[in-house]
Amino acid sequence: MVGNPLHPKLDAEVVELLDALTLDLQIRTIELGTLIESVVAGCTSGERIRIDHECAAHITVLADRARLRFALVALLRMILTCTTPHSRIRVTAAQHGSRTTISFAATAQPREPHSVAIEITRQIAEAHGGSASAVVAGDVVTWCVELPAPSCAARRWPNGSRILLVDDNYEQVTALAEVLRIEGLTAEFATSGCEAIERLAVRVPDFLIVDVQLPDYNGVDLIAHARTLRPALPAALLTGYPPDHPLIARAIATSQSSYLSKPVDVDALLDLVANAVHP
């Protein structure tokens, strides 16, 4: 069985806790072996002897170190409380192409109060363009956190290629902009339609990515406005709905734009950009 054992009533409490943390994500390339060592080192000696952690050399991830460490500590603390005192906890990290997965496996019985830690981990992972999930097989639960890895793909784009991201989710849009900058692009962002129009008036980007529904603007209308300034401007609509949803299918057809799902698959995002602004 695969899923997120979350409790929707905890959303407000989790949001309040996350808001108390640093809002600006400082995305960097992080070596996971060192980070996991620091997380385990924060446990008591009795807890540490229960934790087996494996991380091959040079496995890396694109993330805010403080925020990711916070999520992993919260998740490990939760696992320690829902396992028997002598059971083993296995922590591993693996990299597959553009994604890095951190896994915690243990014989466990999660309870409702533990949903806070899981929800915190999920929200932090999604803010980075990743995901968090739990896989249950018998009495063994494996919690997985998947995050973008530094790209190894041979993507190329002209120097100075500019991307404008428009999304009212501040954490997500700033994280995605930083990922694009790490990839060698010039990335700007706006958190409202009005702010995006101001940026477009200064300079039209080479690629525009817009949330379908902003608080003050419709994404399709914003793309139409941008194309009065640059008719052939490539664009993508960002949404949590599937592409075959009637409203989304109509928006894609009307705006003649690409589709980008939420939470954002960073590799798919980079492929879209590479196809749009190739040399």
C-alpha positions in Angstrom: 0.0 0.0 0.0 1.3 3.4 -0.9 0.1 6.7 0.6 0.6 9.6 2.9 -1.0 8.9 6.3 -1.8 12.5 7.0 -4.5 14.2 9.0 -6.1 17.2 7.3 -7.1 18.9 10.6 -3.4 19.3 11.3 -2.8 21.6 8.3 -3.3 24.9 10.2 -0.9 23.8 13.0 1.7 22.7 10.5 1.4 25.9 8.4 1.9 28.0 11.6 5.0 26.0 12.5 6.5 26.3 9.0 5.8 30.0 9.0 7.9 30.3 12.1 10.8 28.9 10.2 12.9 30.9 7.6 10.7 31.5 4.6 13.5 32.1 2.1 14.8 28.7 0.8 18.5 28.9 0.3 18.9 26.2 -2.3 22.3 24.6 -2.5 24.0 21.3 -3.5 24.1 19.3 -0.3 26.1 16.1 0.3 23.7 13.7 2.0 26.2 11.5 3.8 27.3 14.4 6.0 23.7 15.7 6.5 22.4 12.3 7.6 25.4 11.8 9.9 24.5 15.1 11.6 20.8 14.1 12.0 21.8 10.8 13.6 24.4 12.5 15.8 21.6 14.5 17.4 20.0 11.3 18.8 20.8 9.8 22.2 23.5 7.1 22.4 20.7 4.5 23.0 18.9 5.7 19.9 22.0 5.9 17.7 22.8 2.2 18.2 19.4 1.3 16.7 20.0 3.3 13.5 21.8 1.8 10.5 22.6 4.5 7.9 24.0 4.0 4.5 24.8 6.7 2.0 27.1 6.1 -1.0 29.8 8.7 -1.5 28.9 11.9 -3.3 25.1 11.5 -3.3 23.8 15.0 -3.4 20.5 16.9 -3.4 19.3 20.4 -4.2 17.8 21.8 -1.0 17.9 24.3 1.8 20.1 22.6 4.3 18.5 23.9 7.4 15.0 23.2 6.2 15.8 19.7 5.0 17.6 18.9 8.2 14.6 20.1 10.2 12.3 17.7 8.2 14.6 14.7 8.5 15.0 15.3 12.3 11.2 15.5 12.7 10.7 12.4 10.7 13.4 10.4 12.5 12.1 11.5 15.9 8.6 10.4 15.0 9.9 7.0 13.8 11.8 6.5 17.1 8.6 7.0 19.0 6.5 4.6 17.0 9.0 1.7 17.0 9.8 -0.8 19.8 13.0 0.1 21.9 15.1 -2.6 20.3 13.9 -2.5 16.7 16.3 -1.4 13.9 15.8 1.7 11.8 17.5 1.7 8.4 18.3 5.0 6.7 19.5 5.0 3.1 20.0 7.5 0.3 20.0 6.8 -3.5 20.3 8.9 -6.6 18.5 8.0 -9.8 19.1 10.5 -12.6 17.7 13.9 -11.6 16.1 12.6 -8.3 17.5 11.7 -4.9 15.6 9.6 -2.5 16.1 9.4 1.3 14.4 6.4 2.9 13.7 5.4 6.5 12.5 1.8 7.0 11.4 0.3 10.3 8.9 -2.1 11.9 6.5 0.6 13.2 2.9 1.4 14.1 2.4 5.1 13.3 -0.4 6.8 15.2 -2.4 10.0 14.5 -0.2 12.4 16.5 2.7 11.4 14.3 0.9 13.0 11.3 2.4 16.3 12.2 5.9 15.2 11.5 4.9 13.5 8.3 3.0 16.6 7.1 5.9 18.9 7.9 8.2 16.6 5.9 5.7 16.5 3.0 5.3 20.3 2.9 9.0 20.9 3.0 9.7 18.3 0.3 7.0 19.9 -2.0 8.4 23.4 -1.4 11.6 22.0 -2.9 9.8 20.5 -5.9 9.9 17.0 -4.4 7.6 14.7 -2.5 7.2 12.5 0.6 5.3 9.3 0.9 5.0 6.1 3.0 5.0 2.5 1.8 3.5 -0.1 4.1 4.5 -3.8 3.6 3.2 -6.0 6.4 4.4 -4.4 9.6 7.4 -2.6 7.9 6.9 1.0 7.0 9.2 2.9 4.6 9.1 6.6 4.6 10.6 8.2 1.4 11.6 11.8 0.8 12.3 12.5 -2.8 14.1 15.7 -3.9 15.8 17.2 -6.9 19.4 16.2 -7.5 21.9 18.4 -9.3 21.3 17.8 -13.0 23.7 15.5 -14.9 21.8 16.0 -18.2 23.6 17.8 -21.0 21.0 20.5 -21.3 22.1 23.6 -23.2 20.7 27.0 -23.6 21.9 30.4 -24.8 23.8 32.5 -22.3 21.5 34.9 -20.6 18.3 33.0 -21.2 15.6 34.5 -18.9 12.7 32.6 -17.3 9.8 34.3 -15.4 8.0 32.1 -12.9 4.6 33.4 -11.6 3.0 31.6 -8.6 1.5 32.9 -5.4 3.2 30.1 -3.5 6.2 32.0 -2.3 8.3 29.1 -1.0 7.8 27.0 -4.2 8.4 29.8 -6.7 11.6 31.0 -4.9 12.9 27.4 -4.7 12.2 26.8 -8.4 13.9 30.0 -9.4 17.0 29.0 -7.4 17.1 25.6 -9.1 17.0 27.3 -12.5 19.8 29.7 -11.5 21.9 26.8 -10.4 21.3 25.3 -13.9 22.8 28.5 -15.5 19.6 30.3 -16.3 18.5 33.8 -15.4 15.4 33.3 -13.4 13.0 35.8 -11.9 9.7 35.3 -10.1 6.5 37.1 -9.3 3.8 36.2 -6.7 0.9 38.0 -8.4 -0.4 38.9 -11.8 0.2 42.6 -11.2 3.8 42.0 -10.2 4.3 39.8 -13.3 2.9 42.6 -15.6 5.3 45.1 -14.0 8.2 42.7 -14.7 7.0 42.1 -18.3 6.9 45.8 -18.9 10.6 46.0 -18.0 11.7 42.9 -20.0 9.9 40.0 -21.7 11.5 36.7 -20.7 12.4 33.8 -23.1 10.0 31.5 -21.3 7.0 32.2 -19.1 5.7 29.8 -16.4 2.4 30.8 -14.8 0.1 29.3 -12.2 -3.4 28.7 -13.8 -5.2 30.7 -11.1 -3.5 33.6 -9.3 -5.3 35.6 -6.6 -5.6 38.6 -8.9 -5.3 37.2 -12.4 -6.1 34.3 -14.6 -3.0 32.5 -16.0 -4.4 32.3 -19.5 -5.0 36.1 -19.6 -1.5 36.8 -18.3 0.0 34.7 -21.1 -2.1 36.5 -23.6 -0.9 39.8 -22.2 2.7 38.7 -22.4 2.2 37.7 -26.1 1.1 41.2 -27.0 4.7 42.1 -26.1 6.3 39.0 -27.7 3.9 37.0 -29.9 5.9 33.8 -30.1 6.7 33.7 -26.3 6.7 30.0 -25.2 4.8 29.4 -22.0 3.7 26.7 -19.6 0.7 26.6 -17.2 1.4 25.4 -13.7 -1.4 23.5 -11.9 -2.2 20.8 -9.4 -5.0 19.5 -11.7 -4.4 16.8 -14.3 -4.0 17.9 -17.9 -7.3 16.2 -18.9 -9.3 18.1 -16.4 -11.9 20.1 -18.6 -10.8 23.5 -17.3 -7.1 22.8 -17.6 -7.5 21.2 -21.1 -9.4 24.3 -22.2 -6.8 26.6 -20.7 -3.9 24.7 -22.4 -5.7 24.8 -25.7 -6.7 28.5 -25.4 -3.2 29.7 -24.4 -1.4 27.2 -26.6 0.9 26.5 -23.7 2.7 23.5 -22.2 1.5 21.8 -19.0 3.5 21.6 -15.8 2.1 19.7 -12.8 2.3 20.5 -9.1 4.2 19.5 -7.1 6.8 20.4 -9.8 9.0 17.7 -11.3 12.2 19.6 -11.6 13.5 17.4 -14.4 10.3 18.0 -16.4 10.6 21.7 -15.8 14.2 21.7 -17.1 13.2 19.7 -20.1 10.4 22.2 -20.9 12.9 25.1 -20.6 15.5 23.3 -22.7 13.0 22.7 -25.5 11.8 26.3 -25.4 15.1 28.1 -25.3 17.5 25.7 -27.0 20.5 27.3 -28.8 
